[in-house]
Amino acid sequence: MRGADRRGWDGLQAISFDFGNTLVPVRHEELRGVVEETGRRIVERCGPFTLEAFLAVWAEERARQFAEDVPEFREVEIPQRLVRVLARLRGFPAPPAGRRWDDVAAAERSTPEEVDWATHVYSRQFVERVSVPDNVGPMLGRLAGRFRLGVLSNWPLAATIDRYLEAAGWRSALSAVVVSQRVGVIKPHPGIFRAAEEALGVAPGAILHVGDDWAADIIGAKQAGWRAAYLRAPRGASPLPESEPDDSVTPDLGLASLMDLEAALGGGVA
């Protein structure tokens, strides 16, 4: 795949970026630290149960959400996971394989205040523990002088992205932040791309989406009538979902690094 394709970019008005592993590398050790510290605080406030038990149930319910929700283009939401985890840790039986959770009944084993608090702890831990790349902010600042910029991401908690962008100092460069949890569907569903078009105020063919997940980002963008840049960065250190390229669509641009984007668009710094 090409690294810097300098074909004409006439008519390009906006660029959207995926969040995890495109703008922000999310590594195993950082996300593990987020979950472990969240678990410690939940154990202290909501026990008696052990951290080991929390982590085991969290992993099982995370896997269950991905298996059930992603094929139906639904986001895997953190508050829902916390309700289920607390219910199990307090004696509510998990449903057998192939059967859905009774979330109403599960919610009787926790209070809304507990779930809201735990959700906030998880979100804050992510912002505090996941490193901010030094070179992304300056790049966004330069690109914002040429294009409308946005974040278009599948993410289980939109408030986490909001807080991260503010803490990183990137929010002022962005015209829109569109997150699956708010929209109600995940990429590659066309609904989330339509929501981003409205937020950016730009027609489909004038938007370039940059992302690292082939199915969500590249197939989704091309099927929505957008341009697409595929970031083929090493993924072994990340726990986030990914999919392999196929020949169903052709990206407009291939990138070995996000920092190659400006040069590929005919700009950047020497």
C-alpha positions in Angstrom: 0.0 0.0 0.0 1.2 3.5 -0.8 2.6 5.7 2.0 2.1 9.2 0.6 -0.2 9.3 -2.3 -0.1 12.9 -3.8 -3.1 12.6 -6.0 -5.2 15.7 -6.2 -7.1 16.7 -3.1 -9.2 19.3 -4.8 -12.5 19.9 -3.0 -11.4 18.4 0.3 -12.9 20.5 3.0 -12.8 18.4 6.2 -10.9 15.6 7.8 -12.3 13.3 10.5 -10.1 11.2 12.7 -10.8 7.9 14.6 -9.8 8.3 18.2 -8.3 5.1 19.6 -5.1 3.9 17.8 -5.4 6.7 15.3 -5.1 10.0 17.2 -4.3 8.2 20.5 -2.4 4.9 20.8 -4.1 2.8 23.5 -1.7 0.2 24.9 -2.5 -2.9 26.9 -0.6 -1.8 30.0 -2.4 1.6 30.1 -5.9 0.2 29.7 -5.1 -2.5 32.2 -4.1 0.2 34.7 -7.4 2.0 34.0 -9.4 -1.1 34.8 -7.4 -2.1 37.8 -7.5 1.2 39.5 -11.2 1.5 38.7 -11.7 -1.9 40.2 -9.7 -1.0 43.4 -12.0 2.0 44.0 -15.1 0.0 43.3 -14.0 -2.8 45.7 -13.4 -0.2 48.4 -16.8 1.5 48.0 -19.0 -1.3 46.8 -17.6 -4.6 48.2 -17.3 -7.0 49.8 -15.7 -8.7 46.9 -12.1 -8.9 45.7 -10.3 -7.1 43.0 -9.5 -10.4 41.4 -13.2 -11.2 41.2 -14.0 -7.8 39.8 -11.3 -8.1 37.0 -12.5 -11.6 36.0 -16.2 -10.6 35.8 -15.3 -7.4 34.0 -13.3 -9.3 31.3 -16.2 -11.8 30.8 -18.8 -9.1 30.5 -16.7 -7.0 28.2 -16.3 -10.0 25.9 -20.1 -10.7 26.1 -20.9 -7.1 25.1 -18.6 -7.2 22.1 -20.0 -10.6 21.0 -23.6 -9.4 21.3 -23.6 -5.7 20.4 -21.0 -5.2 17.7 -22.6 -7.4 15.1 -25.8 -5.3 15.6 -23.9 -2.0 15.3 -24.5 -1.1 18.9 -21.9 0.4 21.1 -20.6 -1.6 24.2 -21.5 0.9 26.9 -19.5 1.2 30.2 -22.5 2.0 32.5 -24.3 -1.2 31.2 -21.2 -3.2 31.9 -20.9 -1.9 35.4 -24.5 -2.7 36.2 -23.9 -6.3 35.1 -20.6 -6.6 36.9 -22.0 -5.3 40.2 -25.0 -7.6 39.8 -22.8 -10.7 39.4 -20.5 -9.7 42.2 -23.6 -9.3 44.5 -25.0 -12.7 43.7 -27.1 -12.2 40.5 -26.5 -15.1 38.1 -25.1 -14.3 34.7 -27.4 -15.5 31.8 -26.4 -18.7 30.1 -24.7 -18.7 26.7 -27.1 -17.5 24.0 -29.4 -15.6 26.4 -29.5 -11.9 26.9 -29.1 -10.1 30.2 -32.2 -8.9 32.0 -30.7 -5.5 32.6 -33.7 -4.3 34.6 -33.4 -7.1 37.1 -29.6 -6.7 37.2 -29.9 -3.0 38.0 -31.7 -3.9 41.2 -28.3 -5.0 42.7 -26.8 -1.5 42.4 -27.9 2.1 42.7 -27.8 4.7 39.9 -25.4 6.7 42.1 -23.0 3.8 42.3 -23.0 3.3 38.6 -22.6 7.0 37.8 -19.7 7.3 40.3 -18.0 4.2 38.9 -18.4 5.4 35.3 -16.8 8.7 36.3 -13.9 6.9 38.0 -13.3 4.8 34.9 -13.4 7.8 32.6 -11.1 9.9 34.7 -8.6 7.0 35.0 -8.5 6.8 31.2 -7.7 10.5 30.8 -5.0 10.4 33.5 -3.3 7.1 32.4 -3.4 7.1 28.6 -0.5 9.1 27.3 -1.1 12.2 25.0 1.1 12.0 21.9 3.3 15.0 21.7 3.1 15.5 17.9 -0.6 15.3 17.4 -1.7 18.6 18.8 0.7 20.7 16.6 -0.5 18.7 13.6 -4.1 19.3 14.3 -3.4 23.0 14.8 -1.8 23.3 11.4 -4.5 21.2 9.6 -7.2 23.3 11.3 -5.9 26.3 9.3 -6.8 24.4 6.1 -9.7 22.1 6.9 -12.6 21.6 9.2 -11.5 18.8 11.6 -13.5 16.3 13.7 -13.3 13.2 15.7 -15.5 10.3 14.5 -15.1 7.4 16.8 -16.6 4.2 18.1 -16.2 4.5 21.9 -18.1 3.2 24.9 -18.2 6.4 26.8 -18.4 9.7 24.9 -17.5 11.8 28.0 -14.1 10.2 28.1 -13.2 11.4 24.6 -14.5 14.9 25.6 -12.4 15.0 28.7 -9.3 13.6 26.9 -9.5 16.2 24.1 -9.8 19.0 26.6 -7.0 17.8 28.8 -4.8 17.3 25.7 -5.5 20.8 24.5 -6.9 19.6 21.2 -10.5 20.6 21.4 -10.1 24.1 20.0 -8.8 22.6 16.7 -11.9 20.5 16.2 -15.2 21.6 14.7 -17.1 18.4 15.7 -16.8 15.4 18.0 -19.1 12.5 17.0 -19.0 9.4 19.2 -21.0 6.2 18.8 -22.4 6.2 22.3 -24.2 9.5 21.6 -25.3 8.6 18.0 -26.6 5.1 18.9 -24.8 3.2 16.2 -21.2 2.3 15.6 -19.0 2.5 12.4 -19.4 1.2 9.8 -23.1 1.9 10.1 -24.0 4.8 7.7 -25.9 6.6 10.4 -22.8 7.7 12.3 -21.2 9.0 9.1 -24.4 11.0 8.4 -24.3 12.4 11.9 -20.7 13.5 11.3 -21.6 15.1 8.0 -24.2 17.2 9.8 -21.9 18.1 12.6 -19.1 19.1 10.2 -21.4 20.9 7.8 -19.6 19.3 4.8 -20.9 17.1 2.0 -19.7 13.4 2.0 -17.3 13.7 -1.0 -15.5 16.6 0.6 -14.5 14.7 3.8 -11.5 12.5 4.4 -11.7 10.0 7.2 -8.5 8.7 8.8 -8.6 5.5 10.8 -6.9 2.2 11.6 -9.7 -0.3 11.6 -10.5 -1.5 8.1 -14.1 -2.5 8.5 -15.2 0.4 10.8 -13.2 3.2 9.2 -12.3 2.4 5.6 -15.3 0.3 4.5 -17.6 2.5 6.5 -16.2 5.8 5.0 -16.1 4.5 1.5 -19.6 3.1 1.6 -20.8 6.5 3.0 -19.3 8.2 0.0 -16.4 9.7 1.8 -12.7 9.6 1.1 -10.6 7.3 3.4 -7.1 7.2 4.6 -6.0 3.8 6.1 -3.5 4.0 9.0 -1.6 0.7 9.0 0.3 1.1 12.2 1.6 -1.7 14.4 -1.3 -3.0 16.6 0.2 -5.7 18.7 0.5 -3.6 21.8 -3.2 -2.6 21.9 -6.3 -4.4 23.2 -8.8 -2.5 21.0 -10.7 -4.4 18.3 -9.3 -4.4 14.8 -10.1 -6.0 11.4 -7.9 -7.0 8.5 -8.0 -5.4 5.0 -9.8 -7.0 2.2 -10.5 -6.1 -1.4 -14.0 -4.8 -1.0 -13.0 -1.1 -1.1 -9.9 0.9 -2.0 -8.7 3.6 0.3 -7.7 7.0 -1.2 -4.5 7.0 0.9 -2.3 4.6 2.9 -0.4 5.9 5.9 2.4 4.2 7.8 2.2 6.9 10.4 -0.4 9.6 11.3 2.4 12.1 10.9 2.6 11.3 7.2 -0.8 12.8 6.6 0.2 16.5 6.1 2.8 15.6 3.5 0.4 13.4 1.7 -2.1 16.2 1.5 0.6 18.5 0.1 1.4 20.4 3.3 3.3 19.9 6.5 6.5 21.2 7.9 10.0 20.5 6.8 
